[in-house]
Amino acid sequence: MTTTIVRPDMSKVLALLAAGHPTHKAAEITGWPIAHINAIINGQKGWLIDKNGRVYDPSKPQYKVQLPDDVPVDDLVWARNLLNGAPRSIQFKEATPAVSPAPAKPTAPPVVRPPAPPAKPVKGAAAIDGPLTTDLPLTCLHDHPGNVRADIGDITELAASIRAHGLLQPLTVRPHPTLSDQYQLLAGHRRAAAARAAGLERVPAVIRYDVTDAIAIEVMLVENVQRKNLNPMEKAEAVGKLRTQGYSNVRISTRTGIPEGTISGLLALLELDDASKERVRSGELGVTDAVAAVRRLRKKAREARAAGSAIQPWAWEPDHLTKTHQLAKKAAKLCVAREHNARRRIGQIACGQCWETVIRADERVVIATEQGSGS
């Protein structure tokens, strides 16, 4: 048996799992959240979860898990009594059972055969019906080269939380396509970085054996969209990668939950020149204005092709009437004073009428000054 310090309430959970109760039943009996129970399982060396939520250890005889030394025998007896005689079995994908031969004589007594041992686990997708949850060394995890989020941001607070409470939500990984016994991160890049910063050596992970390159990008895109808004260009680049994998706009929308109209707009951003893409990334250029500019460019390109003329190169030019304009403050104050609250504000400063008013007033001052200096 292993030596581990176990709290009394945790002892009940471990006893229930070792006795054969599935994780949802252990949660129901003890009142513990499923996430906390999964975290306990991931902390036990060699423990895995089958498709029915029961734990097993493929390295032990009959796949029975080994309890820490501090778990009282009374707790295990209590947990077994709660089973009410229900059999405990590990649910691997089994081969089709061979048909037993018919008895030679109908009157012959049936031959009593010992039960067949559980199927030997195999590596890969054939081992467990569905994703496999286990704990992995952080040294075996590698960032996916197509990670849709280029910047993981500040992980200081997340690392402190993981240091205090551990990593309660498993990462999602797939076997590395080129490195043996290594894995690629699909979901949880920030959590993995924070776990490294917190000094963890092993982390809980869900291993997905059925993930292709296209699905890997899809998983990363969906996770980041659900957790935190991506930069518009990061989202556009991820959608573009799905398009290169053969996804239609409708399929991308269905699989990611992003509206189809938004998908078209994001793909339009990929037609921008590099400098304009950086302006969108930094927020200097709004997505709506960028998409409108791309559509105008498409129209001019069609007209140029129809006329047989060359298509002129295009780059975004920033607006003139913005907050950097010398009359921006005057225009903004005038628009507020006139209570033009329902009008569109050019450059997010003032409405067209107020811009025109301050520009004309400034023009009159300039003309009067020139006339005065001329006399």
Secondary structure, 3 states (H helix, E strand, C coil): CECCCCCHHHHHHHHHHHHCCCHHHHHHHHCCCHHHHHHHHHCCCCCEECCCCCEECCCCHHHCCCCECCCCHHHHHHHHHCCCCCCCCCCECCCCCCCCCCCCCCCCCCCCCCCCCCCCCCCCCCCECCCEEEEEEHHHEECCCCCCCCCCCCCHHHHHHHHHHCCCCCEEEEECCCCCCCEEEEECHHHHHHHHHCCCCEEEEEECCCCCHHHHHHHHHHHHHHHCCCCHHHHHHHHHHHHHCCCCHHHHHHHHCCCHHHHHHHHHHCCCCHHHHHHHHHCCCCHHHHHHHHHHHHHHHHHHHHHCCCCCCCCCCCCCCCCCCCCHHHHHHHHHHCCCCCCCCECCCECHHHHHHHHHHHHHHHHHHHHHHHC
